[in-house]
Amino acid sequence: MVDTAGKKSGRLTDCLNVNELAAFIARARGRGLLAGLAGSLRAEDVPILLPLGPDVLGFRGALCVGSDRTASMNGDKVRAIRQLMDAGAKASGDKNDETASEAA
């Protein structure tokens, strides 16, 4: 799993570009490991990151009331992210939508 340690340093996509994230996933897979991406991810990151083929996309603040990672989960936000992941899995022709299922 690659994640941002301090949320003040920015989101994952501020710290690493798509090519760097794809390389991380390839290295993890080359070692027989699962690959996960997290770090202040938002709904708009799903269509960018899902095609890279991570095993896990980690969300916290994006799923919470007021996007406050210390607040309680917001069911509507969870469903919205899930729908994005399901749509992305179908668009990529993914026959195994475990990635989308792990988000729920």
C-alpha positions as CSV (number, residue, x, y, z in Angstrom):
1,M,0.0,0.0,0.0
2,V,1.3,3.4,-0.9
3,D,-0.3,6.2,1.2
4,T,0.5,9.8,2.2
5,A,1.9,9.9,5.7
6,G,0.9,13.5,6.5
7,K,-2.3,14.8,4.9
8,K,-0.8,18.3,4.9
9,S,1.8,17.2,2.4
10,G,-1.0,16.7,-0.2
11,R,-3.0,14.0,-1.8
12,L,-1.5,10.9,-3.3
13,T,-1.9,12.3,-6.8
14,D,-0.1,15.5,-5.7
15,C,2.9,13.4,-4.5
16,L,3.1,10.8,-7.3
17,N,2.0,10.9,-10.9
18,V,0.1,8.2,-12.8
19,N,3.3,6.7,-14.2
20,E,4.9,6.5,-10.8
21,L,1.8,4.8,-9.4
22,A,1.6,2.4,-12.3
23,A,5.3,1.5,-11.7
24,F,4.5,0.9,-8.0
25,I,1.7,-1.5,-8.9
26,A,3.9,-3.3,-11.4
27,R,6.7,-3.7,-8.8
28,A,4.3,-5.0,-6.2
29,R,2.8,-7.5,-8.7
30,G,6.3,-8.5,-9.8
31,R,7.0,-9.5,-6.2
32,G,3.7,-11.4,-5.9
33,L,2.1,-8.8,-3.7
34,L,-1.2,-7.0,-3.8
35,A,-1.1,-3.3,-4.6
36,G,-3.1,-0.6,-2.9
37,L,-3.4,3.2,-3.3
38,A,-4.5,5.6,-0.7
39,G,-3.9,9.2,0.4
40,S,-6.7,11.7,0.6
41,L,-8.3,10.1,-2.5
42,R,-11.5,11.7,-3.8
43,A,-14.3,10.4,-6.1
44,E,-12.7,12.1,-9.1
45,D,-9.6,9.9,-8.6
46,V,-11.5,6.7,-9.3
47,P,-11.5,7.0,-13.1
48,I,-7.9,8.0,-13.1
49,L,-6.6,5.3,-10.7
50,L,-8.8,2.3,-11.4
51,P,-7.4,1.7,-14.9
52,L,-4.0,1.2,-13.3
53,G,-5.3,-2.0,-11.8
54,P,-4.8,-1.6,-8.0
55,D,-6.1,-4.3,-5.8
56,V,-7.3,-1.7,-3.3
57,L,-8.2,2.0,-3.4
58,G,-8.3,3.3,0.1
59,F,-10.8,6.1,1.0
60,R,-11.5,7.8,4.3
61,G,-12.3,11.5,4.2
62,A,-14.0,11.2,0.9
63,L,-16.5,8.8,2.6
64,C,-17.2,10.9,5.7
65,V,-19.7,13.6,6.6
66,G,-18.3,16.9,5.4
67,S,-15.3,15.1,4.0
68,D,-13.9,15.3,7.5
69,R,-11.9,12.1,8.1
70,T,-12.7,12.2,11.8
71,A,-16.5,12.4,11.2
72,S,-18.8,9.4,10.7
73,M,-19.3,7.7,7.4
74,N,-21.8,9.0,4.9
75,G,-23.8,6.2,3.3
76,D,-24.5,8.3,0.2
77,K,-20.8,9.0,-0.3
78,V,-19.9,5.3,0.1
79,R,-22.6,4.4,-2.5
80,A,-21.3,7.0,-4.9
81,I,-17.7,5.8,-4.7
82,R,-18.9,2.2,-5.1
83,Q,-20.9,3.1,-8.2
84,L,-17.8,4.8,-9.7
85,M,-15.7,1.7,-9.0
86,D,-18.4,-0.6,-10.4
87,A,-18.7,1.5,-13.6
88,G,-14.9,1.6,-13.9
89,A,-14.6,-2.1,-13.6
90,K,-17.3,-2.7,-16.2
91,A,-15.7,-0.1,-18.6
92,S,-12.3,-1.8,-18.4
93,G,-13.9,-5.2,-19.1
94,D,-12.8,-6.5,-15.7
95,K,-14.4,-9.9,-15.3
96,N,-13.4,-10.0,-11.6
97,D,-14.7,-6.9,-9.9
98,E,-13.0,-7.6,-6.5
99,T,-11.4,-4.2,-6.7
100,A,-14.8,-2.5,-6.7
101,S,-16.2,-4.9,-4.1
102,E,-13.3,-4.1,-1.7
103,A,-14.3,-0.4,-1.7
104,A,-17.7,-1.0,-0.2
